[in-house]
Amino acid sequence: MPASRLLSLAATTYSTMLAVGLAWGWLGTDDNGQRLLQHWWTFEDGPSIAIGVGAGVLLGLIGVVLAWQLERTVPGIRQLSERFSAILAGLEPRGACILALFSSVGEEVLFRGCLQTQWGLWPATIAFALVHVGPNRTWLWWTFSAFVCGLGLALLYEHQGGLLAPILMHFVINAINITLLARRGASAGTPGTILHS
């Protein structure tokens, strides 16, 4: 799959998630009758914006280090990384950051901002994992890692009281991992491929 097509598909998917999340956030209310989106950016009762930024970036970097350590030690995760490298080959760092931005904002607004705020931590975390299901058993590692990462994002959302820190954590993890995987795929000479085999 060419990088431009991958970005177009991602932009459509994550923009749809964002649109659904914004509509849900505007129309949905909590038990006190407040709109859901009023929960997304409140800092009066919780940590400051600076703490949210620091926590999001720091936890994102820790997530990247853990992912790359697991890749070295778990054969299934290494195989999954090779598949992603092949898919992402040819994607430039700018494209990786665009993809990371779309995914982090779209998914966090929908899963943490809406699902978690209205249904709770566990249903939102399970739903987040379920949208990260691939076509065969190798991709179960992706589902499992999405569950673990989603749980971390959910706890961060609860602790921080807003979406800033989870969006930044999600962005940092995706931007760095996508960039490194795309670079690896390009250096291996693998063309972008579809998610099979």
C-alpha positions in Angstrom: 0.0 0.0 0.0 1.6 3.3 -1.0 2.3 5.8 1.8 -0.2 8.3 0.4 -3.0 5.7 0.3 -2.1 4.7 3.9 -2.3 8.3 5.1 -5.6 8.9 3.3 -7.1 5.7 4.8 -5.9 6.7 8.2 -7.1 10.3 7.9 -10.6 9.0 6.9 -10.8 6.5 9.7 -9.5 8.7 12.5 -11.5 11.8 11.3 -14.6 9.6 11.5 -13.7 8.6 15.0 -13.1 12.2 15.9 -16.4 13.3 14.4 -18.3 10.6 16.2 -16.5 11.5 19.5 -17.2 15.2 19.1 -20.9 14.6 18.4 -21.1 12.2 21.3 -19.2 14.6 23.6 -21.6 17.4 22.6 -24.8 15.5 22.9 -23.9 13.0 25.7 -24.1 14.0 29.3 -22.8 12.6 32.6 -24.8 11.7 35.7 -24.8 15.4 36.7 -26.2 16.6 33.3 -22.9 18.1 32.1 -21.8 17.5 28.5 -19.1 14.9 28.2 -16.8 17.3 26.4 -16.7 19.4 29.6 -14.6 16.7 31.1 -12.0 16.7 28.4 -10.0 19.8 29.1 -10.6 20.6 32.8 -7.6 21.5 34.8 -9.2 23.4 37.8 -9.6 20.2 39.9 -6.6 18.3 38.7 -3.0 18.7 37.7 -1.8 21.7 35.7 -1.3 21.8 32.0 2.5 21.6 32.4 2.1 18.4 34.5 -0.2 16.9 31.9 2.3 17.7 29.1 5.2 16.3 31.1 3.3 13.1 32.1 2.1 12.5 28.6 5.5 12.9 27.0 7.4 11.0 29.7 5.0 8.0 29.7 5.0 8.0 25.9 8.8 7.7 25.9 8.7 4.9 28.5 6.1 3.2 26.4 8.4 3.3 23.4 11.4 1.9 25.4 9.2 -0.9 26.7 7.9 -1.7 23.2 11.4 -2.0 21.8 12.6 -4.0 24.7 9.7 -6.5 24.2 10.5 -6.7 20.5 14.0 -7.9 21.4 12.8 -10.6 23.8 9.4 -11.8 22.5 9.4 -13.5 19.1 5.7 -12.8 18.4 6.2 -9.1 18.9 9.3 -9.2 16.7 7.3 -10.8 13.9 4.6 -8.2 14.3 7.1 -5.4 14.1 8.4 -7.0 10.8 4.9 -6.9 9.4 4.4 -3.3 10.4 7.8 -2.4 8.9 6.7 -3.8 5.6 3.4 -2.0 5.7 4.9 1.3 6.7 8.0 1.2 4.4 8.2 4.4 2.4 6.4 6.5 5.0 8.4 9.7 5.7 8.8 11.0 9.2 6.4 13.8 8.4 3.8 11.3 7.3 4.5 9.2 10.5 3.8 12.3 12.6 0.6 13.1 10.7 -0.6 9.4 11.2 0.3 9.6 14.9 -1.6 12.9 15.3 -4.7 11.6 13.6 -4.7 8.4 15.6 -4.0 9.9 19.0 -6.6 12.6 18.8 -9.3 10.5 17.1 -8.9 7.5 19.4 -8.5 9.4 22.6 -11.5 11.6 22.1 -13.6 8.6 21.3 -12.3 5.9 23.7 -11.2 8.0 26.7 -13.3 11.1 26.2 -16.6 9.4 25.4 -16.6 5.7 26.1 -14.6 5.9 29.3 -16.3 9.0 30.6 -19.7 7.5 30.0 -19.3 3.7 30.4 -16.2 3.4 32.5 -12.5 2.4 32.3 -12.9 -1.4 31.5 -15.4 -1.2 28.7 -13.4 1.6 27.0 -10.2 -0.3 27.4 -11.7 -3.6 26.0 -13.3 -1.7 23.1 -9.9 0.0 22.3 -8.2 -3.4 22.2 -10.9 -4.9 20.0 -10.5 -2.2 17.3 -6.8 -3.3 17.1 -7.5 -6.8 15.8 -5.7 -8.0 12.8 -6.3 -10.7 10.2 -4.4 -13.6 11.8 -2.9 -14.9 15.0 0.3 -12.8 14.7 -1.8 -9.7 15.1 -3.1 -10.8 18.5 0.1 -9.3 19.9 -1.2 -5.9 18.5 -4.5 -6.5 20.3 -2.8 -7.4 23.5 -0.4 -4.4 23.4 -3.4 -2.1 22.6 -5.2 -3.5 25.7 -2.1 -2.8 27.9 -1.5 0.6 26.4 -5.2 1.4 26.5 -5.3 0.6 30.2 -2.3 2.9 30.8 -4.1 5.7 28.8 -7.3 5.1 30.7 -5.5 5.4 34.1 -3.7 8.5 32.9 -7.0 10.1 31.8 -8.6 9.3 35.2 -5.5 10.7 37.0 -5.1 13.8 34.9 -8.8 14.7 34.6 -8.5 15.5 30.9 -7.4 14.3 27.4 -4.2 16.3 27.1 -1.8 13.8 28.7 -3.4 10.7 27.1 -3.3 12.4 23.6 0.4 13.3 24.1 1.3 9.8 25.4 -0.5 8.2 22.5 1.1 10.6 20.0 4.7 10.1 21.3 4.4 6.3 21.2 2.9 6.3 17.7 5.1 9.0 16.2 8.3 7.4 17.3 7.3 3.8 16.6 5.8 4.5 13.2 8.9 6.5 12.2 11.3 3.8 13.3 9.3 1.0 11.8 8.9 2.8 8.5 12.7 3.5 8.4 13.4 -0.1 9.1 11.0 -1.2 6.3 12.6 1.2 3.8 16.1 0.1 4.6 15.1 -3.6 4.2 13.7 -2.7 0.8 10.3 -4.0 1.6 7.5 -2.3 -0.3 4.4 -1.4 1.7 2.1 -4.5 1.8 -1.4 -5.4 2.9 -2.0 -6.9 6.3 -1.9 -10.6 5.3 0.2 -13.7 5.8 
